[in-house]
Structures are given as C-alpha cells and as structure tokens.
Amino acid sequence: MASPSAAKIEAAYRDRFPTSAKLFEQGRTVFPNGVTHDSRYLKPFPVYIDRGLGSKKYDVDGHEIIDYWMGHGSLILGHSHPAIVDAVSRQVARGTHLGANHQMELEWGECVRQLMPSIERVRFTNSGTEATLMALRLARIVTGRPKILKFLGHFHGWHDWLMPAADAPYDSVAMPGVTGGVLQDLVVIPPNDLAVVAKALDEHHPACLIVEGTGGHWSLVPMRGEFLQGLRKLTAERGVLLIMDEVITGFRVSPGGSQGHYGIKPDLTTLAKILAGGLPGGAVGGRADIMNALEFDNPHGQKMRHPGTYNGNPLSAAAGIAALKLVQQGEPTRQANELGRQLRAALNSMFAQRSVDWIAYGEFSMLSVLTDYDGPRSTDDSFIPCDNRLDKLDSKRDPVLSHAFRCALLLNGVDFFGWRAMLSAAHTADDIEKTVIGFSKTIEMLRADGLVK
C-alpha cells in the first residue's frame, strides 16, 4: 500500500496515467517487479512511453513529457534524429544481421579512432557492461596480475567484477550472487584522494584502475581534471593500466570525451550509449599492444577469446556512424553543455525563491539535485556542495520522497532520471523554462503532501 504521506500526488497520478496503470498490471505478470530495468521501477507504477521526438517523449495516454533520461544517456541528439532514422531505415532494408564483416564496421571504428586518439585499436561489444568486462580481462592477460582497483560509487555495468560497491550504502562490498572468490580480487577505495590511490596501488599492485570519466554516477560525486590527471601519473609510474570508463561521458563531455577535455591518455577506454546512436552497442579501445591480446597470434602467449553474436551489428553501426559524424562537428555537445548550465542556474534561482533546501549541481550536460542541503551556494559550475563528500552526495534517499518527487514531476510534464538528468542538443530554452515551472509546481505538491518543508 502506498504511503499516506503521498496520497494526494498518487491520486492525481493514477487519474492522469490510467493506461500505464493497466499495462503495469500486465507487466507484473510477465517481469519481476513489472519492469525490464531496475531504474524504471516506480511506485505506484511507471509511465509507459509510446514514442519520442527531439527532447520530448509521449506516453500511452498521449501526454507530452520533457525527457531528461535521454535513452539512459545515449541520445545526445535527442529522440528520433532524422539522420539516425534515415541511416537505420536504409540499413534495415539491406540486412539487420549479416553474420559477417561489413564496410560499415570499418567506418564506425575509424570514427571512434578519430574522436579519441588514445584508441589505436578498437573492438565492438553489445553494451557498456560487456565493454568493461572485456577491458578487465585484457588488463589481466597483459599484466599477468589478477586484482582490479575501483572507486566507491563508480558504476561500470552489472557484471560480477565491478557491480560491488557501485551504489550506497558503502559499508560492505558484498553483493547477493557474487562470490567471495571474485570479491577478494576487487580492491575498492574512496574517491578523490590521490594519497589513498597511491597507497592502494603500492599495496595491491593491481592489473588496472578503472574510473568513470567525470566521477561516480556521472558526476554525482564529481572528479575534476587535476585528480584524473593525477591518476594517470600514478598508474603510469607503477605500470598499472588506466581504464577510463566513458560509457556515459564519451562524446558527451566533449567530442573526445572526458579524456579529450582533460588531456588524458588512458591505456584503455570503454564506450557505449552515444557510440551507437541510441541502439545497442559498446566498444573497448586503446593501445595496440594491449588490444592485440585479442589476436590469435600475439606476444602475450594467451588470446582473449571474444565471441558475441551482435558485435558490430549493422543497424548499430549505421546509427553510430550517423551520430558520431554529427558529434564530430562539436555543436551538439556544446549545445547540450550550455543548456545544462542554464538549467542548473535556473533551478537554483527558483529553489532560493521557493525557500526549499535543494541545490542543483553538476557539469557539462549532466545535473544532480541534492535535498536537505544547508551549505553555501554558487551558480558557478566549479562549485561542488558538501565539500564533495561521498557520504553526503551519494547516500540513500528517502524512498517515499523519491517516488513522490518523480510522480509529481511527471504530472507536471517532466521526467528526471531519479534526482538526476542528462540534456541533449534537442532541448531548448523553452524546455528549460517549462522544466523550472514544473519543478516549482512539484515542490508545492510535495509540500501539500507534507513531504517537503
């Protein structure tokens, strides 16, 4: 039963999205929790989306919603961009799965190498999870060492080796279904302390250190250029491979990703999302001497076996080429980043006017909202609240408030990724204005239900 404290919001929500409610009842008989991705779970039920165009998506009851999920970050150009629709439409008539090498995979790979010069060779996968899994295995083959070093709160996909310690609370790295044998080769440390990194590298001498390109959960706990450059220096000095996970930040922070923006040359890079233009697809790329562990005859004496039915799929290649050619021009990223700055500033101004203890922060085209905040405020994107403390920025939120917040926001025509958002080049100044109005109305609804002071 829903919490009585969110009763007014829930009643309005059920009234506005009746078809979604019916579909969810069917979904519960088919899928665990009625959803196909944990993040899509919402109480009392998720909204079912029928189509998307530009910065908007439209639910099964016909409501227009300003979208800040952007395909879990994959749609830097917005929904149904004409260039991608055209490329995929042309390819689907030629073949969806050729089960063979094809010219488009060559063009796709060259696009990646041109945008990220650290990538000398590239191998396509089907997702970001597969990409990080491959990167770890390559690192172990090349170095001959078993251990992996990662940061608390950094998400690198859901496989056994990196899912532990990806989400709060962080008092234990144990995870249901992950064995102790796996965990003993995983070393987890807090973020943003180079002295701690140096100590862990010296003590454990891991095969690699893997890091999200802008910090945990795409800047929820930010990492800035000086720290990332420090990681490159420390790992290089100790012969530890640096893997930059640019599954989200790749082509979003800049056309060359966070590594291009900060001038860092990692040993390996993992990619997905924007890489495939909104279709399934991932990749690992990096130094040729590391990537040649995939070759049948290589100096490492061991080959990493890599099958994968849909690797380099023609439809994903077509979408990826179309997207990356536009990204390469620089304008889509610039537009999305500027709109992100505008939305953060506008929300903070409104929060102050409404006297609500929330703050929006972040950088580039990414944004987070922190509640119960009573510290200093700044509209400068260099500002990070709570002195960038992991326990303050990345802690469990009140689930009743979180579900009610998203439901109320949807009632006001806006969909955030929980308390976070990603913008695209398709968003507009009008979207920003309507989003701020939607937030303001949401705050009033939460106050009426006694969830916000």
Secondary structure in CASP SS format (residue, H / E / C, confidence):
PFRMAT SS
TARGET T0000
AUTHOR 0000-0000-0000
METHOD secondary structure of the structure
MODEL  1
M C 1.00
A C 1.00
S C 1.00
P H 1.00
S H 1.00
A H 1.00
A H 1.00
K H 1.00
I H 1.00
E H 1.00
A H 1.00
A H 1.00
Y H 1.00
R H 1.00
D H 1.00
R H 1.00
F C 1.00
P H 1.00
T H 1.00
S H 1.00
A H 1.00
K H 1.00
L H 1.00
F H 1.00
E H 1.00
Q H 1.00
G H 1.00
R H 1.00
T H 1.00
V H 1.00
F C 1.00
P H 1.00
N H 1.00
G H 1.00
V C 1.00
T C 1.00
H C 1.00
D H 1.00
S H 1.00
R H 1.00
Y C 1.00
L C 1.00
K C 1.00
P C 1.00
F C 1.00
P C 1.00
V C 1.00
Y C 1.00
I E 1.00
D E 1.00
R E 1.00
G E 1.00
L E 1.00
G E 1.00
S C 1.00
K E 1.00
K E 1.00
Y E 1.00
D E 1.00
V C 1.00
D C 1.00
G C 1.00
H C 1.00
E E 1.00
I E 1.00
I E 1.00
D E 1.00
Y C 1.00
W C 1.00
M H 1.00
G H 1.00
H H 1.00
G H 1.00
S C 1.00
L C 1.00
I C 1.00
L C 1.00
G C 1.00
H E 1.00
S C 1.00
H C 1.00
P H 1.00
A H 1.00
I H 1.00
V H 1.00
D H 1.00
A H 1.00
V H 1.00
S H 1.00
R H 1.00
Q H 1.00
V H 1.00
A C 1.00
R C 1.00
G C 1.00
T C 1.00
H C 1.00
L C 1.00
G C 1.00
A C 1.00
N C 1.00
H C 1.00
Q H 1.00
M H 1.00
E H 1.00
L H 1.00
E H 1.00
W H 1.00
G H 1.00
E H 1.00
C H 1.00
V H 1.00
R H 1.00
Q H 1.00
L H 1.00
M C 1.00
P C 1.00
S C 1.00
I C 1.00
E C 1.00
R E 1.00
V E 1.00
R E 1.00
F E 1.00
T E 1.00
N C 1.00
S C 1.00
G H 1.00
T H 1.00
E H 1.00
A H 1.00
T H 1.00
L H 1.00
M H 1.00
A H 1.00
L H 1.00
R H 1.00
L H 1.00
A H 1.00
R H 1.00
I H 1.00
V H 1.00
T H 1.00
G C 1.00
R C 1.00
P C 1.00
K C 1.00
I E 1.00
L E 1.00
K E 1.00
F E 1.00
L C 1.00
G C 1.00
H C 1.00
F C 1.00
H C 1.00
G C 1.00
W C 1.00
H C 1.00
D C 1.00
W C 1.00
L C 1.00
M C 1.00
P C 1.00
A C 1.00
A C 1.00
D C 1.00
A C 1.00
P C 1.00
Y C 1.00
D C 1.00
S C 1.00
V C 1.00
A C 1.00
M C 1.00
P C 1.00
G C 1.00
V C 1.00
T C 1.00
G H 1.00
G H 1.00
V H 1.00
L H 1.00
Q C 1.00
D C 1.00
L E 1.00
V E 1.00
V E 1.00
I E 1.00
P C 1.00
P C 1.00
N C 1.00
D C 1.00
L H 1.00
A H 1.00
V H 1.00
V H 1.00
A H 1.00
K H 1.00
A H 1.00
L H 1.00
D H 1.00
E H 1.00
H H 1.00
H C 1.00
P C 1.00
A C 1.00
C E 1.00
L E 1.00
I E 1.00
V E 1.00
E E 1.00
G C 1.00
T C 1.00
G E 1.00
G H 1.00
H H 1.00
W H 1.00
S H 1.00
L C 1.00
V E 1.00
P E 1.00
M C 1.00
R C 1.00
G H 1.00
E H 1.00
F H 1.00
L H 1.00
Q H 1.00
G H 1.00
L H 1.00
R H 1.00
K H 1.00
L H 1.00
T H 1.00
A H 1.00
E H 1.00
R H 1.00
G C 1.00
V C 1.00
L E 1.00
L E 1.00
I E 1.00
M E 1.00
D E 1.00
E C 1.00
V C 1.00
I C 1.00
T C 1.00
G E 1.00
F C 1.00
R C 1.00
V C 1.00
S E 1.00
P C 1.00
G C 1.00
G H 1.00
S H 1.00
Q H 1.00
G H 1.00
H H 1.00
Y H 1.00
G C 1.00
I C 1.00
K C 1.00
P C 1.00
D C 1.00
L E 1.00
T E 1.00
T E 1.00
L E 1.00
A C 1.00
K H 1.00
I H 1.00
L H 1.00
A H 1.00
G C 1.00
G C 1.00
L C 1.00
P C 1.00
G C 1.00
G E 1.00
A E 1.00
V E 1.00
G E 1.00
G E 1.00
R C 1.00
A H 1.00
D H 1.00
I H 1.00
M H 1.00
N H 1.00
A H 1.00
L H 1.00
E C 1.00
F C 1.00
D C 1.00
N C 1.00
P C 1.00
H C 1.00
G C 1.00
Q C 1.00
K C 1.00
M C 1.00
R C 1.00
H C 1.00
P C 1.00
G C 1.00
T C 1.00
Y C 1.00
N C 1.00
G C 1.00
N C 1.00
P H 1.00
L H 1.00
S H 1.00
A H 1.00
A H 1.00
A H 1.00
G H 1.00
I H 1.00
A H 1.00
A H 1.00
L H 1.00
K H 1.00
L H 1.00
V H 1.00
Q C 1.00
Q C 1.00
G C 1.00
E H 1.00
P H 1.00
T H 1.00
R H 1.00
Q H 1.00
A H 1.00
N H 1.00
E H 1.00
L H 1.00
G H 1.00
R H 1.00
Q H 1.00
L H 1.00
R H 1.00
A H 1.00
A H 1.00
L H 1.00
N H 1.00
S H 1.00
M H 1.00
F H 1.00
A H 1.00
Q H 1.00
R H 1.00
S C 1.00
V C 1.00
D C 1.00
W C 1.00
I E 1.00
A E 1.00
Y E 1.00
G C 1.00
E C 1.00
F C 1.00
S C 1.00
M E 1.00
L E 1.00
S E 1.00
V E 1.00
L E 1.00
T C 1.00
D C 1.00
Y C 1.00
D C 1.00
G C 1.00
P C 1.00
R C 1.00
S C 1.00
T C 1.00
D C 1.00
D C 1.00
S C 1.00
F C 1.00
I C 1.00
P H 1.00
C H 1.00
D H 1.00
N H 1.00
R C 1.00
L H 1.00
D H 1.00
K H 1.00
L H 1.00
D C 1.00
S C 1.00
K C 1.00
R C 1.00
D C 1.00
P H 1.00
V H 1.00
L H 1.00
S H 1.00
H H 1.00
A H 1.00
F H 1.00
R H 1.00
C H 1.00
A H 1.00
L H 1.00
L H 1.00
L H 1.00
N C 1.00
G C 1.00
V E 1.00
D E 1.00
F C 1.00
F E 1.00
G C 1.00
W C 1.00
R E 1.00
A E 1.00
M E 1.00
L C 1.00
S C 1.00
A C 1.00
A C 1.00
H C 1.00
T C 1.00
A H 1.00
D H 1.00
D H 1.00
I H 1.00
E H 1.00
K H 1.00
T H 1.00
V H 1.00
I H 1.00
G H 1.00
F H 1.00
S H 1.00
K H 1.00
T H 1.00
I H 1.00
E H 1.00
M H 1.00
L H 1.00
R H 1.00
A H 1.00
D C 1.00
G C 1.00
L C 1.00
V C 1.00
K C 1.00
END
